[in-house]
Amino acid sequence: MIRKTILNYKFNDKPYIYKTIVNFLLKNEKLFEILKSYDTIIPVPISTKRYKERGYNQSYLIAKEIAKKLQMQCNNNSLVKTKNIIEQSKLNKEDRQENIQGAYKLHNKKTLQNKKILLIDDIYTTGSTVKECSKVLMQAKPEKIGVFTIAKD
C-alpha cells in the first residue's frame, strides 16, 4: 500500500499526497529530532523537461513541507539538474551510476558553506542519485550532509 501510494504520488499526477507523507513521517519523534539537527533542506532537483511533464518536483514538495513544519530553510536553488537523462527507474545499477554523472551543478556555494545539509529524495534504489548530488554539494564545503529518502526500493 505504501509503495503504491508513493508511485501514485510520483508518476500519476497526485502531488497532494506529499502532505500525508510528511505528516506520517513527522509523527516519529526520533526522526523529528534527527531532521531538526540540520540547518537547511535541499531536495534532489529534477530537470526542467521533467518538471514540465509532471508539473511538480516530488522531492521539493516533501522538502518544503518538512522545512515548514520544522521551521527550517528549504533551499531549492543551489543544487540544479542541468542534464536531461534517461529516467533512472528504467536502468540497472551500473547504467544508473553512469547515467547520472555530471547531471547536477551547484550555485550559491557560499550559502551552503559550513552548513548541515539534509538532502531529500523520494525513493532510494541504488543510491546513484544521492551519491552524485552529495558529491556536488561537497564543493560548498558543508559541515555535513545527511540523506533522507521516503522509501527504499
N, C-alpha and C positions, 0 to 999 in steps of 0.2 A: 504494500500500500504506500509506503514512504517513497520507494523507488518510482512508482507510478506518478505520485504527486510531484516529485522533483522533475521528472521528464516532461510532465504536462506543463510545469512552470517554465521550463527552458524551451521546449520545442512546440508547444501547442497554444501559443498566444494567451497565456494565463498569468500575466505579470502580477496580478493582485495577490497571488499566493505567497509572495515574499513576506507579508506581514504575519501570516500564520506561522511560517517557518521561523521567523525571528522570535516571535512570542514564545513558541515552543522551546527554542534554544535557550533563551534567557531565563527560563524558569529554573534552570540548573544553576544553583548558587555558586558552585565551584567554577563552572565555566564563566559565569558572570564576572567573578573576581579575576580570573585569568585575563579575560578580554579587557578589563578596566586597567590592567597594568601597562597598556600600550598608550602611546601619545597620539598616534594617527592611524587611520584605517585606509588602506588602498585596495580597491577592487581590481581584479585582473581585467584589463581592458579588452574590448572586442574591436574588430576592425569597423571602419565606417560603413563598409559594404554590408557586414553582418548586422550592424545596428539598423541600417535602413530596411533590411529584410525583416528583422524581428521586431523592431520598434522600441527595444529596450535592451539594456545590459543587465542580465540576471544577477551577476555578482555585485554590480553597483547598487541595485535596489536593496539587496540584503545588507551591503556595507553601510549604505546611507541610513537605513533603519536602525541598525545596531549602533551606529555613531550617535544618532538622535536619542535613542533610549539610554545610552551610557554617557551622554553629554561629552562626546569626543569629536575630534575633527575627522571628516571624511575627505580625503584628497583624491579627486578624480582627474586631476590634470597633470600630475608628474610622470606617471607611467602611461605610455601611449603605444598602442599597437599600430605599427606603420606598414606592415605587410599583410596582404590578403593571402591566407594559406589554406590548404586543404583542411577541412574540419578534422580535428584531432580524433574525434569519435569514429572516424572512418578508417583509421590507420592502426597498424600494430605498434608495439612498443618501440622497436628500432626506428621505424619510419616517423613516429611521433617526435622523437628526440631530434632527428634531422630536420623535420618539417618546421619546428618551432624556432630553431636557431636564427637569431637576428631579427625576429619579428617585433621586438619591443625596443623602444627608445626611452630615455629619461630626460625630462625637462625639469627646471627649477631644482637642481641638485641641492642648493644651499638650504632650501626649506626642509629638507629631509636629513641634513647632517646632524649627527648625534641624537636622532630621534629613535624611539622604539616603534617600529613599524609593524602593523599587523596586515598581512596580505590575505585578502579573502577571495576564494574561488568557490565555484559551486560544487563541482564533482572532481575528486582526485581519482585518477585511474592509474597512470604510470608515474605521475609526478613531473613529467616533462615540462608542463606549462609553469608550475610554481617554481621549479628549479631555474628555468630561463628568466622568469620575472625577478626572482631573488638575485640572480647573478647581475642583472641590470640595475636593480635597486642598490646593490652593494657599491656601485660607483659613487653614490651620495655619501658614503661613509656613515651609515646609521649606527646607533649604539647596538641595536639588534633588530632582527627580522623574524617575526613569527608567521606561521602559515595556518590559516583556519579554512577548512572546507566543510561544506554542508553534508557531503556524503562521500563514501569511498565505493568505487565500482570495481 
